[in-house]
Amino acid sequence: MSKKTTEPDLKGFEIFLQNEELSPATLSKYVYAVGKYFEVYSELNKQNVVDWKKKLEKTMSASSVNGRLIAIKRYATYMGVLIPVKAVKIQKIFFADNVITDEQYSYLMNCLKSDDLQWY
């Protein structure tokens, strides 16, 4: 399903978001994202949103792309259009960057042992 749009109803969308009690920062982020979408596309439909998502993925982080997708989906809800587009998967990191390697640990221990000081 698509919705022909010549100009997005950003004022009405902003009121819609205020009624949903979103924070001012979220509200402005969503309105900004919808404005950016309509700078590129004049019609709200799944194909355009998927295309937009692919373009955003080239220049933005996955969480930023997902934020923009949430905004456009909210706008679609406001306009009465269903846009079933999947979010970008975010890979979870299961390790710590601030842990030394076994090699670094061995080097550190050898340096400490070579000192004439006692280490506790």
N, C-alpha and C positions, 0 to 999 in steps of 0.2 A: 504494500500500500504506500502511496506517496501523497505528498501534499504540495501543490503548486504554491510557491511563495515568491512574491516580488520583493517585498520588504519584510524582514522578520519583525514580529511583534515583541520587541525587547521590553518595552514598558509593561505590557500585560504579563509577560513572563516574570519580570521582576516582582510584580504584585503577587503573582502565583507563588513564587518562592518565599516571599515575606509571609504569606498566609501559612506556609508549611514550617514557619519558625526557624528558618536556616540562619546561620550566623551571617553577619554582614560580609565577612571575608569570603565565605562560600558563595553567597549570593553574587557578589561582584565577579568572582572567578567563573561562575556558571554563565552569567550574562556576557562576559568577555569571550568565553569559549564559543558560545552560540554566535556572537558577532563575527568571530574569526571564521567559523564554518561558512556563514553566509557571504563572506568576502570572496569565497571560492565557488560556492554552489548556490544556485537560485532555487533548487528544489530539495525538499527533505524526503529522502527515500533511503532504503537499505543500501542499494548499490553505491550511492554517493557517500554514505557514512562509511562503508567498508573502504572505499577508495581514499577517503580523508584519513581514516585510521592508518592505512598503509603509508601515506605521505608523512603523517606525524611520526610514525615509528622510525623513519629515517633520520629524524633530527631531534627527537625527544626521548626521555627515559620512559620505561614502561608505565611507571606510576603516573607520570604526567599525561601520557596518552590516555590512560584509564580515567583520569580526572576529566579530560575533555569529552570522552565517550559518555561518562555519567551525565555531564552537562547536556549533551545533545539528546540523550535518551530522556532526560527530564523535560527538555523542551518539546520533544515528540509527544510525551504524555500530556503536556499542557495543550498541544495542538490536536490531541486525539488521534495520534498516529502511532502504530506499533512498529518499533525499529529493533528487531532482535539481533543485535550485534554482540559477539562475544568480546570480553575484555582481553587485554594482552596478558599472557601468563608471565608471572614474575617468579624467577628462580630464587628459591630460598638458599641462603648460604649457611652451611652447617659447620663452619670452622671459624676460628678466631684469627684475625690478622696479627694480633700482638703476642703470639706465642712463638718462642724461638724453636728452631729445628733441632733435631738430634745432633747434627753436625755442629751447630752453634753452641749447644750445651756442652758437648765434649771439649770444644775449643776453650770455652769459659772455664771449665773444671781444670783443664791442663794448665791454663794460665794461673789459676789460683793456687794449684799445687806447686807450681814452680816458684812462687813467692816464698820468702823466708818468714812470712807472717802466718799466724794461726787464724784460720777462718772458722767461725762457728755457724 
